[in-house]
Amino acid sequence: MTMARLSAATWSLSTVAVGVLLVGCSASVNVGTSTPKMSSGKLATLLAERLAATTGQPKPDITCPEDLAGKVGTTTRCTLTAKDGSTLGVTVKVTSVEGDQINFDYKADDTASPAPN
């Protein structure tokens, strides 16, 4: 019986060790990426959700032209398009990075551009 317990314990530890080794390999591959990035689509979605929560309005249509690099101080410009076709620029600035999580602040322009004719 002691042998069975020892074998089970050895097998469990071996499984954990293999799991750690696999995670270590995976992590070392991910570490090769020097700066985490947030896709432009995810940024647009998060920005729309935050603006909707702040204004109490439905989620606006937002597009962001590029991925957001996870480096403090990095900025990008996104565009909010209203139902009438007018647009409003929104500046996004990275405030902190925690692992792969990119935290940002945003500020909408004071005036909108009219809809194209």
mmCIF file of the C-alpha atoms, coordinates in Angstrom:
data_MODEL
# 
_entry.id   MODEL 
# 
loop_
_atom_site.group_PDB 
_atom_site.id 
_atom_site.type_symbol 
_atom_site.label_atom_id 
_atom_site.label_alt_id 
_atom_site.label_comp_id 
_atom_site.label_asym_id 
_atom_site.label_entity_id 
_atom_site.label_seq_id 
_atom_site.pdbx_PDB_ins_code 
_atom_site.Cartn_x 
_atom_site.Cartn_y 
_atom_site.Cartn_z 
_atom_site.occupancy 
_atom_site.B_iso_or_equiv 
_atom_site.pdbx_formal_charge 
_atom_site.auth_seq_id 
_atom_site.auth_comp_id 
_atom_site.auth_asym_id 
_atom_site.auth_atom_id 
_atom_site.pdbx_PDB_model_num 
ATOM 1   C CA . MET A 1 1   ? 0.000   0.000  0.000   1.00 0.00 ? 1   MET A CA 1 
ATOM 2   C CA . THR A 1 2   ? 2.836   2.366  0.779   1.00 0.00 ? 2   THR A CA 1 
ATOM 3   C CA . MET A 1 3   ? 4.271   1.570  -2.637  1.00 0.00 ? 3   MET A CA 1 
ATOM 4   C CA . ALA A 1 4   ? 0.978   2.507  -4.334  1.00 0.00 ? 4   ALA A CA 1 
ATOM 5   C CA . ARG A 1 5   ? 0.862   5.839  -2.494  1.00 0.00 ? 5   ARG A CA 1 
ATOM 6   C CA . LEU A 1 6   ? 4.481   6.549  -3.338  1.00 0.00 ? 6   LEU A CA 1 
ATOM 7   C CA . SER A 1 7   ? 3.897   5.723  -6.994  1.00 0.00 ? 7   SER A CA 1 
ATOM 8   C CA . ALA A 1 8   ? 0.805   7.935  -7.108  1.00 0.00 ? 8   ALA A CA 1 
ATOM 9   C CA . ALA A 1 9   ? 2.674   10.776 -5.414  1.00 0.00 ? 9   ALA A CA 1 
ATOM 10  C CA . THR A 1 10  ? 5.641   10.369 -7.766  1.00 0.00 ? 10  THR A CA 1 
ATOM 11  C CA . TRP A 1 11  ? 3.303   10.324 -10.784 1.00 0.00 ? 11  TRP A CA 1 
ATOM 12  C CA . SER A 1 12  ? 1.504   13.473 -9.543  1.00 0.00 ? 12  SER A CA 1 
ATOM 13  C CA . LEU A 1 13  ? 4.765   15.332 -8.996  1.00 0.00 ? 13  LEU A CA 1 
ATOM 14  C CA . SER A 1 14  ? 6.011   14.251 -12.420 1.00 0.00 ? 14  SER A CA 1 
ATOM 15  C CA . THR A 1 15  ? 2.818   15.544 -14.004 1.00 0.00 ? 15  THR A CA 1 
ATOM 16  C CA . VAL A 1 16  ? 3.168   18.867 -12.179 1.00 0.00 ? 16  VAL A CA 1 
ATOM 17  C CA . ALA A 1 17  ? 6.831   19.124 -13.177 1.00 0.00 ? 17  ALA A CA 1 
ATOM 18  C CA . VAL A 1 18  ? 5.997   18.487 -16.836 1.00 0.00 ? 18  VAL A CA 1 
ATOM 19  C CA . GLY A 1 19  ? 3.246   21.112 -16.603 1.00 0.00 ? 19  GLY A CA 1 
ATOM 20  C CA . VAL A 1 20  ? 5.685   23.617 -15.142 1.00 0.00 ? 20  VAL A CA 1 
ATOM 21  C CA . LEU A 1 21  ? 8.198   22.863 -17.860 1.00 0.00 ? 21  LEU A CA 1 
ATOM 22  C CA . LEU A 1 22  ? 5.581   23.331 -20.559 1.00 0.00 ? 22  LEU A CA 1 
ATOM 23  C CA . VAL A 1 23  ? 4.422   26.579 -19.010 1.00 0.00 ? 23  VAL A CA 1 
ATOM 24  C CA . GLY A 1 24  ? 8.030   27.686 -18.756 1.00 0.00 ? 24  GLY A CA 1 
ATOM 25  C CA . CYS A 1 25  ? 8.573   27.016 -22.456 1.00 0.00 ? 25  CYS A CA 1 
ATOM 26  C CA . SER A 1 26  ? 5.393   28.822 -23.362 1.00 0.00 ? 26  SER A CA 1 
ATOM 27  C CA . ALA A 1 27  ? 6.293   31.763 -21.149 1.00 0.00 ? 27  ALA A CA 1 
ATOM 28  C CA . SER A 1 28  ? 9.752   32.020 -22.617 1.00 0.00 ? 28  SER A CA 1 
ATOM 29  C CA . VAL A 1 29  ? 8.228   32.218 -26.087 1.00 0.00 ? 29  VAL A CA 1 
ATOM 30  C CA . ASN A 1 30  ? 5.818   34.950 -24.957 1.00 0.00 ? 30  ASN A CA 1 
ATOM 31  C CA . VAL A 1 31  ? 8.597   36.892 -23.260 1.00 0.00 ? 31  VAL A CA 1 
ATOM 32  C CA . GLY A 1 32  ? 10.186  37.296 -26.699 1.00 0.00 ? 32  GLY A CA 1 
ATOM 33  C CA . THR A 1 33  ? 7.521   39.927 -27.422 1.00 0.00 ? 33  THR A CA 1 
ATOM 34  C CA . SER A 1 34  ? 9.106   43.025 -25.956 1.00 0.00 ? 34  SER A CA 1 
ATOM 35  C CA . THR A 1 35  ? 5.959   45.152 -25.757 1.00 0.00 ? 35  THR A CA 1 
ATOM 36  C CA . PRO A 1 36  ? 2.425   43.861 -25.241 1.00 0.00 ? 36  PRO A CA 1 
ATOM 37  C CA . LYS A 1 37  ? -0.163  45.157 -27.692 1.00 0.00 ? 37  LYS A CA 1 
ATOM 38  C CA . MET A 1 38  ? -3.898  45.626 -27.636 1.00 0.00 ? 38  MET A CA 1 
ATOM 39  C CA . SER A 1 39  ? -5.568  45.058 -30.985 1.00 0.00 ? 39  SER A CA 1 
ATOM 40  C CA . SER A 1 40  ? -7.304  48.025 -32.576 1.00 0.00 ? 40  SER A CA 1 
ATOM 41  C CA . GLY A 1 41  ? -10.609 46.117 -32.458 1.00 0.00 ? 41  GLY A CA 1 
ATOM 42  C CA . LYS A 1 42  ? -10.328 45.367 -28.747 1.00 0.00 ? 42  LYS A CA 1 
ATOM 43  C CA . LEU A 1 43  ? -9.325  48.966 -28.041 1.00 0.00 ? 43  LEU A CA 1 
ATOM 44  C CA . ALA A 1 44  ? -12.353 50.256 -29.975 1.00 0.00 ? 44  ALA A CA 1 
ATOM 45  C CA . THR A 1 45  ? -14.665 47.885 -28.076 1.00 0.00 ? 45  THR A CA 1 
ATOM 46  C CA . LEU A 1 46  ? -13.279 48.828 -24.652 1.00 0.00 ? 46  LEU A CA 1 
ATOM 47  C CA . LEU A 1 47  ? -13.394 52.523 -25.498 1.00 0.00 ? 47  LEU A CA 1 
ATOM 48  C CA . ALA A 1 48  ? -17.021 52.252 -26.680 1.00 0.00 ? 48  ALA A CA 1 
ATOM 49  C CA . GLU A 1 49  ? -17.955 50.432 -23.453 1.00 0.00 ? 49  GLU A CA 1 
ATOM 50  C CA . ARG A 1 50  ? -16.264 53.044 -21.265 1.00 0.00 ? 50  ARG A CA 1 
ATOM 51  C CA . LEU A 1 51  ? -17.836 55.949 -23.145 1.00 0.00 ? 51  LEU A CA 1 
ATOM 52  C CA . ALA A 1 52  ? -21.283 54.337 -22.931 1.00 0.00 ? 52  ALA A CA 1 
ATOM 53  C CA . ALA A 1 53  ? -20.859 53.791 -19.188 1.00 0.00 ? 53  ALA A CA 1 
ATOM 54  C CA . THR A 1 54  ? -19.689 57.383 -18.681 1.00 0.00 ? 54  THR A CA 1 
ATOM 55  C CA . THR A 1 55  ? -22.431 59.018 -20.759 1.00 0.00 ? 55  THR A CA 1 
ATOM 56  C CA . GLY A 1 56  ? -25.309 56.644 -20.060 1.00 0.00 ? 56  GLY A CA 1 
ATOM 57  C CA . GLN A 1 57  ? -25.834 56.349 -23.822 1.00 0.00 ? 57  GLN A CA 1 
ATOM 58  C CA . PRO A 1 58  ? -25.667 53.283 -26.098 1.00 0.00 ? 58  PRO A CA 1 
ATOM 59  C CA . LYS A 1 59  ? -22.223 52.178 -27.231 1.00 0.00 ? 59  LYS A CA 1 
ATOM 60  C CA . PRO A 1 60  ? -20.955 54.530 -29.941 1.00 0.00 ? 60  PRO A CA 1 
ATOM 61  C CA . ASP A 1 61  ? -19.395 53.414 -33.220 1.00 0.00 ? 61  ASP A CA 1 
ATOM 62  C CA . ILE A 1 62  ? -15.645 53.733 -32.679 1.00 0.00 ? 62  ILE A CA 1 
ATOM 63  C CA . THR A 1 63  ? -12.759 52.786 -34.921 1.00 0.00 ? 63  THR A CA 1 
ATOM 64  C CA . CYS A 1 64  ? -9.086  52.787 -34.053 1.00 0.00 ? 64  CYS A CA 1 
ATOM 65  C CA . PRO A 1 65  ? -6.578  52.695 -36.921 1.00 0.00 ? 65  PRO A CA 1 
ATOM 66  C CA . GLU A 1 66  ? -3.801  50.819 -35.164 1.00 0.00 ? 66  GLU A CA 1 
ATOM 67  C CA . ASP A 1 67  ? -3.003  48.472 -32.304 1.00 0.00 ? 67  ASP A CA 1 
ATOM 68  C CA . LEU A 1 68  ? -2.088  50.129 -29.011 1.00 0.00 ? 68  LEU A CA 1 
ATOM 69  C CA . ALA A 1 69  ? 1.469   49.401 -27.871 1.00 0.00 ? 69  ALA A CA 1 
ATOM 70  C CA . GLY A 1 70  ? 1.719   48.700 -24.157 1.00 0.00 ? 70  GLY A CA 1 
ATOM 71  C CA . LYS A 1 71  ? 4.301   51.314 -23.311 1.00 0.00 ? 71  LYS A CA 1 
ATOM 72  C CA . VAL A 1 72  ? 3.486   54.061 -20.813 1.00 0.00 ? 72  VAL A CA 1 
ATOM 73  C CA . GLY A 1 73  ? 2.961   57.370 -22.594 1.00 0.00 ? 73  GLY A CA 1 
ATOM 74  C CA . THR A 1 74  ? 2.081   55.821 -25.973 1.00 0.00 ? 74  THR A CA 1 
ATOM 75  C CA . THR A 1 75  ? -0.875  57.542 -27.629 1.00 0.00 ? 75  THR A CA 1 
ATOM 76  C CA . THR A 1 76  ? -3.192  56.770 -30.509 1.00 0.00 ? 76  THR A CA 1 
ATOM 77  C CA . ARG A 1 77  ? -6.224  58.457 -32.028 1.00 0.00 ? 77  ARG A CA 1 
ATOM 78  C CA . CYS A 1 78  ? -9.565  56.775 -32.489 1.00 0.00 ? 78  CYS A CA 1 
ATOM 79  C CA . THR A 1 79  ? -12.675 58.108 -34.190 1.00 0.00 ? 79  THR A CA 1 
ATOM 80  C CA . LEU A 1 80  ? -16.223 58.105 -32.868 1.00 0.00 ? 80  LEU A CA 1 
ATOM 81  C CA . THR A 1 81  ? -18.814 58.318 -35.641 1.00 0.00 ? 81  THR A CA 1 
ATOM 82  C CA . ALA A 1 82  ? -22.301 59.552 -34.712 1.00 0.00 ? 82  ALA A CA 1 
ATOM 83  C CA . LYS A 1 83  ? -25.503 58.351 -36.378 1.00 0.00 ? 83  LYS A CA 1 
ATOM 84  C CA . ASP A 1 84  ? -25.664 61.591 -38.400 1.00 0.00 ? 84  ASP A CA 1 
ATOM 85  C CA . GLY A 1 85  ? -22.191 60.906 -39.816 1.00 0.00 ? 85  GLY A CA 1 
ATOM 86  C CA . SER A 1 86  ? -20.350 63.540 -37.806 1.00 0.00 ? 86  SER A CA 1 
ATOM 87  C CA . THR A 1 87  ? -17.101 62.401 -36.203 1.00 0.00 ? 87  THR A CA 1 
ATOM 88  C CA . LEU A 1 88  ? -15.276 63.098 -32.990 1.00 0.00 ? 88  LEU A CA 1 
ATOM 89  C CA . GLY A 1 89  ? -11.635 62.318 -32.346 1.00 0.00 ? 89  GLY A CA 1 
ATOM 90  C CA . VAL A 1 90  ? -10.645 60.492 -29.170 1.00 0.00 ? 90  VAL A CA 1 
ATOM 91  C CA . THR A 1 91  ? -7.072  60.445 -27.894 1.00 0.00 ? 91  THR A CA 1 
ATOM 92  C CA . VAL A 1 92  ? -6.026  57.321 -25.991 1.00 0.00 ? 92  VAL A CA 1 
ATOM 93  C CA . LYS A 1 93  ? -2.930  57.362 -23.779 1.00 0.00 ? 93  LYS A CA 1 
ATOM 94  C CA . VAL A 1 94  ? -1.337  54.375 -22.017 1.00 0.00 ? 94  VAL A CA 1 
ATOM 95  C CA . THR A 1 95  ? -1.104  55.096 -18.279 1.00 0.00 ? 95  THR A CA 1 
ATOM 96  C CA . SER A 1 96  ? 0.328   51.801 -17.023 1.00 0.00 ? 96  SER A CA 1 
ATOM 97  C CA . VAL A 1 97  ? 1.124   48.260 -18.087 1.00 0.00 ? 97  VAL A CA 1 
ATOM 98  C CA . GLU A 1 98  ? 0.791   45.263 -15.780 1.00 0.00 ? 98  GLU A CA 1 
ATOM 99  C CA . GLY A 1 99  ? 2.002   42.142 -17.558 1.00 0.00 ? 99  GLY A CA 1 
ATOM 100 C CA . ASP A 1 100 ? -0.191  41.880 -20.644 1.00 0.00 ? 100 ASP A CA 1 
ATOM 101 C CA . GLN A 1 101 ? -2.820  44.290 -19.266 1.00 0.00 ? 101 GLN A CA 1 
ATOM 102 C CA . ILE A 1 102 ? -2.656  47.768 -20.775 1.00 0.00 ? 102 ILE A CA 1 
ATOM 103 C CA . ASN A 1 103 ? -4.392  50.538 -18.822 1.00 0.00 ? 103 ASN A CA 1 
ATOM 104 C CA . PHE A 1 104 ? -5.292  53.760 -20.576 1.00 0.00 ? 104 PHE A CA 1 
ATOM 105 C CA . ASP A 1 105 ? -7.043  57.097 -20.244 1.00 0.00 ? 105 ASP A CA 1 
ATOM 106 C CA . TYR A 1 106 ? -8.946  58.773 -23.045 1.00 0.00 ? 106 TYR A CA 1 
ATOM 107 C CA . LYS A 1 107 ? -10.099 62.269 -23.952 1.00 0.00 ? 107 LYS A CA 1 
ATOM 108 C CA . ALA A 1 108 ? -12.572 63.183 -26.632 1.00 0.00 ? 108 ALA A CA 1 
ATOM 109 C CA . ASP A 1 109 ? -11.993 66.315 -28.701 1.00 0.00 ? 109 ASP A CA 1 
ATOM 110 C CA . ASP A 1 110 ? -13.996 69.384 -27.703 1.00 0.00 ? 110 ASP A CA 1 
ATOM 111 C CA . THR A 1 111 ? -15.662 69.756 -31.106 1.00 0.00 ? 111 THR A CA 1 
ATOM 112 C CA . ALA A 1 112 ? -16.954 67.296 -33.670 1.00 0.00 ? 112 ALA A CA 1 
ATOM 113 C CA . SER A 1 113 ? -16.333 67.359 -37.395 1.00 0.00 ? 113 SER A CA 1 
ATOM 114 C CA . PRO A 1 114 ? -19.521 67.695 -39.436 1.00 0.00 ? 114 PRO A CA 1 
ATOM 115 C CA . ALA A 1 115 ? -20.797 64.821 -41.513 1.00 0.00 ? 115 ALA A CA 1 
ATOM 116 C CA . PRO A 1 116 ? -19.512 64.736 -45.081 1.00 0.00 ? 116 PRO A CA 1 
ATOM 117 C CA . ASN A 1 117 ? -22.080 65.907 -47.662 1.00 0.00 ? 117 ASN A CA 1 
# 
